[in-house]
Amino acid sequence: MNRNKGLHYHIHWTRKTLDWERFDTSADAEASARKLALPGETFTVEEHSESCPQCMKFMKMVSGRDSNEAST
């Protein structure tokens, strides 16, 4: 478990957007990326804080979906 509150990692695929999945360590993110990478595809692992825009966007999307489902 990551001891630095909010510190986490995302995979950033070359020529694609930042991956939404959050990892506690850079090693976990890199291991996942190596499994998922297509031949010739490259990536970087990026460190983010608790104010990560990707996580905020994902949380908005999830909370919006939950409220929409509750209203139907």
N, CA, C and O atoms as a Tinker XYZ file with bonds, in Angstrom:
   288  protein
     1  N      0.842000   -1.189000    0.000000    73     2
     2  CA     0.000000    0.000000    0.000000    64     1     3
     3  C      0.880000    1.242000    0.000000    63     2     4     5
     4  O      1.917000    1.286000    0.661000    81     3
     5  N      0.451000    2.247000   -0.748000    73     3     6
     6  CA     1.223000    3.474000   -0.861000    64     5     7
     7  C      1.079000    4.305000    0.414000    63     6     8     9
     8  O     -0.037000    4.629000    0.820000    81     7
     9  N      2.195000    4.648000    1.042000    73     7    10
    10  CA     2.160000    5.383000    2.306000    64     9    11
    11  C      1.973000    6.890000    2.100000    63    10    12    13
    12  O      1.567000    7.583000    3.032000    81    11
    13  N      2.256000    7.406000    0.918000    73    11    14
    14  CA     2.071000    8.823000    0.626000    64    13    15
    15  C      0.635000    9.049000    0.185000    63    14    16    17
    16  O      0.240000    8.632000   -0.904000    81    15
    17  N     -0.135000    9.702000    1.023000    73    15    18
    18  CA    -1.562000    9.883000    0.763000    64    17    19
    19  C     -1.798000   10.492000   -0.620000    63    18    20    21
    20  O     -1.299000   11.574000   -0.932000    81    19
    21  N     -2.552000    9.789000   -1.421000    73    19    22
    22  CA    -2.932000   10.296000   -2.728000    64    21    23
    23  C     -1.926000   10.045000   -3.835000    63    22    24    25
    24  O     -2.275000   10.152000   -5.010000    81    23
    25  N     -0.693000    9.717000   -3.497000    73    23    26
    26  CA     0.315000    9.476000   -4.525000    64    25    27
    27  C      0.013000    8.155000   -5.220000    63    26    28    29
    28  O     -0.160000    7.126000   -4.566000    81    27
    29  N     -0.051000    8.190000   -6.557000    73    27    30
    30  CA    -0.360000    6.996000   -7.328000    64    29    31
    31  C      0.200000    7.137000   -8.739000    63    30    32    33
    32  O      0.821000    8.148000   -9.068000    81    31
    33  N     -0.020000    6.126000   -9.567000    73    31    34
    34  CA     0.589000    6.074000  -10.888000    64    33    35
    35  C     -0.445000    5.688000  -11.942000    63    34    36    37
    36  O     -1.382000    4.936000  -11.675000    81    35
    37  N     -0.246000    6.228000  -13.155000    73    35    38
    38  CA    -1.067000    5.874000  -14.309000    64    37    39
    39  C     -0.136000    5.523000  -15.469000    63    38    40    41
    40  O      0.999000    5.994000  -15.539000    81    39
    41  N     -0.636000    4.695000  -16.365000    73    39    42
    42  CA     0.087000    4.385000  -17.601000    64    41    43
    43  C     -0.299000    5.441000  -18.634000    63    42    44    45
    44  O     -1.480000    5.732000  -18.819000    81    43
    45  N      0.684000    6.004000  -19.295000    73    43    46
    46  CA     0.409000    6.922000  -20.393000    64    45    47
    47  C      0.917000    6.262000  -21.670000    63    46    48    49
    48  O      2.122000    6.137000  -21.888000    81    47
    49  N     -0.016000    5.848000  -22.497000    73    47    50
    50  CA     0.322000    5.170000  -23.747000    64    49    51
    51  C      0.731000    6.200000  -24.787000    63    50    52    53
    52  O      0.070000    7.229000  -24.932000    81    51
    53  N      1.806000    5.940000  -25.508000    73    51    54
    54  CA     2.245000    6.833000  -26.566000    64    53    55
    55  C      1.161000    6.862000  -27.639000    63    54    56    57
    56  O      0.650000    5.821000  -28.052000    81    55
    57  N      0.824000    8.059000  -28.077000    73    55    58
    58  CA    -0.219000    8.293000  -29.090000    64    57    59
    59  C     -1.628000    7.984000  -28.582000    63    58    60    61
    60  O     -2.558000    7.888000  -29.383000    81    59
    61  N     -1.801000    7.831000  -27.299000    73    59    62
    62  CA    -3.126000    7.604000  -26.713000    64    61    63
    63  C     -3.257000    8.455000  -25.462000    63    62    64    65
    64  O     -2.314000    9.131000  -25.049000    81    63
    65  N     -4.421000    8.411000  -24.878000    73    63    66
    66  CA    -4.636000    9.167000  -23.654000    64    65    67
    67  C     -4.106000    8.410000  -22.445000    63    66    68    69
    68  O     -3.741000    7.237000  -22.527000    81    67
    69  N     -4.076000    9.105000  -21.345000    73    67    70
    70  CA    -3.675000    8.515000  -20.077000    64    69    71
    71  C     -4.677000    7.442000  -19.685000    63    70    72    73
    72  O     -5.886000    7.646000  -19.798000    81    71
    73  N     -4.192000    6.322000  -19.235000    73    71    74
    74  CA    -5.062000    5.223000  -18.804000    64    73    75
    75  C     -5.763000    5.610000  -17.506000    63    74    76    77
    76  O     -5.159000    6.236000  -16.635000    81    75
    77  N     -7.025000    5.243000  -17.377000    73    75    78
    78  CA    -7.807000    5.595000  -16.185000    64    77    79
    79  C     -7.411000    4.775000  -14.957000    63    78    80    81
    80  O     -7.629000    5.208000  -13.825000    81    79
    81  N     -6.832000    3.594000  -15.175000    73    79    82
    82  CA    -6.550000    2.716000  -14.040000    64    81    83
    83  C     -5.469000    3.302000  -13.136000    63    82    84    85
    84  O     -4.449000    3.804000  -13.608000    81    83
    85  N     -5.707000    3.228000  -11.845000    73    83    86
    86  CA    -4.813000    3.784000  -10.829000    64    85    87
    87  C     -3.996000    2.650000  -10.202000    63    86    88    89
    88  O     -4.536000    1.589000   -9.888000    81    87
    89  N     -2.702000    2.881000  -10.023000    73    87    90
    90  CA    -1.805000    1.891000   -9.425000    64    89    91
    91  C     -1.123000    2.501000   -8.211000    63    90    92    93
    92  O     -0.800000    3.688000   -8.205000    81    91
    93  N     -0.908000    1.695000   -7.191000    73    91    94
    94  CA    -0.247000    2.171000   -5.974000    64    93    95
    95  C      1.259000    2.335000   -6.144000    63    94    96    97
    96  O      1.873000    3.156000   -5.463000    81    95
    97  N      1.859000    1.563000   -7.045000    73    95    98
    98  CA     3.313000    1.670000   -7.248000    64    97    99
    99  C      3.621000    1.767000   -8.743000    63    98   100   101
   100  O      2.847000    1.318000   -9.589000    81    99
   101  N      4.752000    2.356000   -9.033000    73    99   102
   102  CA     5.171000    2.446000  -10.433000    64   101   103
   103  C      5.474000    1.049000  -10.979000    63   102   104   105
   104  O      5.271000    0.793000  -12.166000    81   103
   105  N      5.953000    0.153000  -10.127000    73   103   106
   106  CA     6.244000   -1.224000  -10.562000    64   105   107
   107  C      4.961000   -1.942000  -10.982000    63   106   108   109
   108  O      4.956000   -2.671000  -11.974000    81   107
   109  N      3.874000   -1.739000  -10.232000    73   107   110
   110  CA     2.593000   -2.351000  -10.603000    64   109   111
   111  C      2.094000   -1.806000  -11.939000    63   110   112   113
   112  O      1.612000   -2.559000  -12.786000    81   111
   113  N      2.214000   -0.503000  -12.119000    73   111   114
   114  CA     1.772000    0.115000  -13.374000    64   113   115
   115  C      2.608000   -0.403000  -14.546000    63   114   116   117
   116  O      2.065000   -0.729000  -15.602000    81   115
   117  N      3.894000   -0.477000  -14.363000    73   115   118
   118  CA     4.770000   -0.947000  -15.438000    64   117   119
   119  C      4.506000   -2.411000  -15.772000    63   118   120   121
   120  O      4.482000   -2.779000  -16.947000    81   119
   121  N      4.311000   -3.243000  -14.766000    73   119   122
   122  CA     4.022000   -4.658000  -15.010000    64   121   123
   123  C      2.720000   -4.818000  -15.790000    63   122   124   125
   124  O      2.645000   -5.632000  -16.711000    81   123
   125  N      1.706000   -4.055000  -15.431000    73   123   126
   126  CA     0.428000   -4.113000  -16.143000    64   125   127
   127  C      0.592000   -3.638000  -17.587000    63   126   128   129
   128  O      0.064000   -4.254000  -18.513000    81   127
   129  N      1.316000   -2.554000  -17.768000    73   127   130
   130  CA     1.526000   -2.014000  -19.113000    64   129   131
   131  C      2.264000   -3.016000  -20.002000    63   130   132   133
   132  O      1.921000   -3.180000  -21.172000    81   131
   133  N      3.256000   -3.670000  -19.458000    73   131   134
   134  CA     4.009000   -4.659000  -20.243000    64   133   135
   135  C      3.118000   -5.815000  -20.686000    63   134   136   137
   136  O      3.302000   -6.356000  -21.776000    81   135
   137  N      2.155000   -6.194000  -19.851000    73   135   138
   138  CA     1.214000   -7.265000  -20.217000    64   137   139
   139  C      0.247000   -6.808000  -21.298000    63   138   140   141
   140  O     -0.121000   -7.587000  -22.178000    81   139
   141  N     -0.167000   -5.543000  -21.232000    73   139   142
   142  CA    -1.193000   -5.021000  -22.138000    64   141   143
   143  C     -0.655000   -4.463000  -23.447000    63   142   144   145
   144  O     -1.401000   -4.341000  -24.418000    81   143
   145  N      0.621000   -4.124000  -23.487000    73   143   146
   146  CA     1.201000   -3.459000  -24.653000    64   145   147
   147  C      1.144000   -4.336000  -25.897000    63   146   148   149
   148  O      1.461000   -5.525000  -25.862000    81   147
   149  N      0.734000   -3.721000  -26.985000    73   147   150
   150  CA     0.766000   -4.388000  -28.282000    64   149   151
   151  C      2.188000   -4.312000  -28.827000    63   150   152   153
   152  O      2.970000   -3.473000  -28.379000    81   151
   153  N      2.540000   -5.170000  -29.786000    73   151   154
   154  CA     3.889000   -5.104000  -30.363000    64   153   155
   155  C      4.187000   -3.696000  -30.903000    63   154   156   157
   156  O      3.406000   -3.140000  -31.677000    81   155
   157  N      5.302000   -3.143000  -30.492000    73   155   158
   158  CA     5.712000   -1.819000  -30.947000    64   157   159
   159  C      5.080000   -0.662000  -30.178000    63   158   160   161
   160  O      5.442000    0.493000  -30.404000    81   159
   161  N      4.156000   -0.945000  -29.289000    73   159   162
   162  CA     3.497000    0.104000  -28.518000    64   161   163
   163  C      4.372000    0.497000  -27.331000    63   162   164   165
   164  O      4.950000   -0.362000  -26.666000    81   163
   165  N      4.463000    1.780000  -27.074000    73   163   166
   166  CA     5.296000    2.260000  -25.975000    64   165   167
   167  C      4.441000    3.020000  -24.961000    63   166   168   169
   168  O      3.317000    3.430000  -25.251000    81   167
   169  N      4.998000    3.192000  -23.781000    73   167   170
   170  CA     4.284000    3.834000  -22.685000    64   169   171
   171  C      5.266000    4.457000  -21.715000    63   170   172   173
   172  O      6.458000    4.152000  -21.735000    81   171
   173  N      4.758000    5.325000  -20.872000    73   171   174
   174  CA     5.489000    5.816000  -19.720000    64   173   175
   175  C      4.580000    5.641000  -18.509000    63   174   176   177
   176  O      3.358000    5.579000  -18.646000    81   175
   177  N      5.169000    5.562000  -17.348000    73   175   178
   178  CA     4.410000    5.497000  -16.104000    64   177   179
   179  C      4.549000    6.862000  -15.457000    63   178   180   181
   180  O      5.658000    7.349000  -15.234000    81   179
   181  N      3.408000    7.475000  -15.158000    73   179   182
   182  CA     3.408000    8.822000  -14.614000    64   181   183
   183  C      2.936000    8.825000  -13.162000    63   182   184   185
   184  O      1.972000    8.149000  -12.802000    81   183
   185  N      3.636000    9.598000  -12.344000    73   183   186
   186  CA     3.277000    9.750000  -10.934000    64   185   187
   187  C      2.291000   10.915000  -10.803000    63   186   188   189
   188  O      2.471000   11.963000  -11.424000    81   187
   189  N      1.248000   10.720000   -9.988000    73   187   190
   190  CA     0.240000   11.758000   -9.788000    64   189   191
   191  C     -0.086000   11.896000   -8.309000    63   190   192   193
   192  O      0.099000   10.965000   -7.525000    81   191
   193  N     -0.572000   13.069000   -7.947000    73   191   194
   194  CA    -0.974000   13.336000   -6.567000    64   193   195
   195  C     -2.473000   13.120000   -6.415000    63   194   196   197
   196  O     -3.141000   12.686000   -7.353000    81   195
   197  N     -2.993000   13.420000   -5.247000    73   195   198
   198  CA    -4.426000   13.245000   -4.996000    64   197   199
   199  C     -5.278000   14.169000   -5.855000    63   198   200   201
   200  O     -6.474000   13.922000   -6.013000    81   199
   201  N     -4.701000   15.217000   -6.409000    73   199   202
   202  CA    -5.454000   16.132000   -7.276000    64   201   203
   203  C     -5.321000   15.749000   -8.751000    63   202   204   205
   204  O     -5.386000   16.610000   -9.630000    81   203
   205  N     -5.140000   14.479000   -9.012000    73   203   206
   206  CA    -4.960000   13.957000  -10.372000    64   205   207
   207  C     -6.183000   14.256000  -11.244000    63   206   208   209
   208  O     -7.291000   13.855000  -10.889000    81   207
   209  N     -6.014000   14.948000  -12.370000    73   207   210
   210  CA    -7.151000   15.273000  -13.231000    64   209   211
   211  C     -7.818000   14.027000  -13.822000    63   210   212   213
   212  O     -9.032000   14.017000  -14.028000    81   211
   213  N     -7.051000   12.997000  -14.091000    73   211   214
   214  CA    -7.624000   11.766000  -14.658000    64   213   215
   215  C     -8.551000   11.087000  -13.652000    63   214   216   217
   216  O     -9.637000   10.635000  -14.015000    81   215
   217  N     -8.130000   11.015000  -12.405000    73   215   218
   218  CA    -8.969000   10.404000  -11.367000    64   217   219
   219  C    -10.213000   11.251000  -11.105000    63   218   220   221
   220  O    -11.303000   10.713000  -10.910000    81   219
   221  N    -10.051000   12.578000  -11.101000    73   219   222
   222  CA   -11.202000   13.455000  -10.883000    64   221   223
   223  C    -12.228000   13.280000  -11.998000    63   222   224   225
   224  O    -13.431000   13.220000  -11.744000    81   223
   225  N    -11.740000   13.198000  -13.239000    73   223   226
   226  CA   -12.636000   13.005000  -14.380000    64   225   227
   227  C    -13.347000   11.656000  -14.269000    63   226   228   229
   228  O    -14.546000   11.567000  -14.532000    81   227
   229  N    -12.635000   10.628000  -13.890000    73   227   230
   230  CA   -13.228000    9.297000  -13.735000    64   229   231
   231  C    -14.277000    9.298000  -12.621000    63   230   232   233
   232  O    -15.352000    8.718000  -12.778000    81   231
   233  N    -13.969000    9.944000  -11.506000    73   231   234
   234  CA   -14.918000    9.986000  -10.391000    64   233   235
   235  C    -16.182000   10.748000  -10.770000    63   234   236   237
   236  O    -17.277000   10.361000  -10.364000    81   235
   237  N    -16.049000   11.822000  -11.541000    73   235   238
   238  CA   -17.226000   12.561000  -12.012000    64   237   239
   239  C    -18.080000   11.675000  -12.903000    63   238   240   241
   240  O    -19.306000   11.661000  -12.787000    81   239
   241  N    -17.421000   10.928000  -13.801000    73   239   242
   242  CA   -18.129000   10.046000  -14.708000    64   241   243
   243  C    -18.886000    8.973000  -13.922000    63   242   244   245
   244  O    -20.054000    8.705000  -14.202000    81   243
   245  N    -18.232000    8.371000  -12.955000    73   243   246
   246  CA   -18.852000    7.305000  -12.160000    64   245   247
   247  C    -19.986000    7.863000  -11.315000    63   246   248   249
   248  O    -21.058000    7.260000  -11.259000    81   247
   249  N    -19.781000    8.981000  -10.665000    73   247   250
   250  CA   -20.836000    9.540000   -9.815000    64   249   251
   251  C    -22.010000   10.021000  -10.657000    63   250   252   253
   252  O    -23.154000    9.941000  -10.210000    81   251
   253  N    -21.760000   10.514000  -11.852000    73   251   254
   254  CA   -22.838000   10.920000  -12.746000    64   253   255
   255  C    -23.652000    9.739000  -13.215000    63   254   256   257
   256  O    -24.875000    9.830000  -13.324000    81   255
   257  N    -22.994000    8.636000  -13.492000    73   255   258
   258  CA   -23.677000    7.412000  -13.917000    64   257   259
   259  C    -24.529000    6.877000  -12.782000    63   258   260   261
   260  O    -25.658000    6.443000  -13.008000    81   259
   261  N    -24.002000    6.903000  -11.560000    73   259   262
   262  CA   -24.757000    6.402000  -10.405000    64   261   263
   263  C    -26.019000    7.216000  -10.177000    63   262   264   265
   264  O    -27.075000    6.649000   -9.898000    81   263
   265  N    -25.928000    8.549000  -10.293000    73   263   266
   266  CA   -27.107000    9.382000  -10.066000    64   265   267
   267  C    -28.115000    9.229000  -11.200000    63   266   268   269
   268  O    -29.321000    9.292000  -10.962000    81   267
   269  N    -27.642000    9.027000  -12.428000    73   267   270
   270  CA   -28.549000    8.796000  -13.544000    64   269   271
   271  C    -29.273000    7.476000  -13.396000    63   270   272   273
   272  O    -30.466000    7.391000  -13.687000    81   271
   273  N    -28.570000    6.434000  -12.945000    73   271   274
   274  CA   -29.200000    5.132000  -12.763000    64   273   275
   275  C    -30.236000    5.186000  -11.661000    63   274   276   277
   276  O    -31.265000    4.515000  -11.748000    81   275
   277  N    -29.988000    5.966000  -10.634000    73   275   278
   278  CA   -30.926000    6.053000   -9.507000    64   277   279
   279  C    -32.205000    6.789000   -9.909000    63   278   280   281
   280  O    -33.269000    6.538000   -9.343000    81   279
   281  N    -32.103000    7.698000  -10.886000    73   279   282
   282  CA   -33.266000    8.473000  -11.271000    64   281   283
   283  C    -34.154000    7.775000  -12.295000    63   282   284   285
   284  O    -35.248000    8.264000  -12.574000    81   283
   285  N    -33.723000    6.649000  -12.866000    73   283   286
   286  CA   -34.538000    5.939000  -13.851000    64   285   287
   287  C    -35.381000    4.866000  -13.234000    63   286   288
   288  O    -36.122000    4.181000  -13.939000    81   287
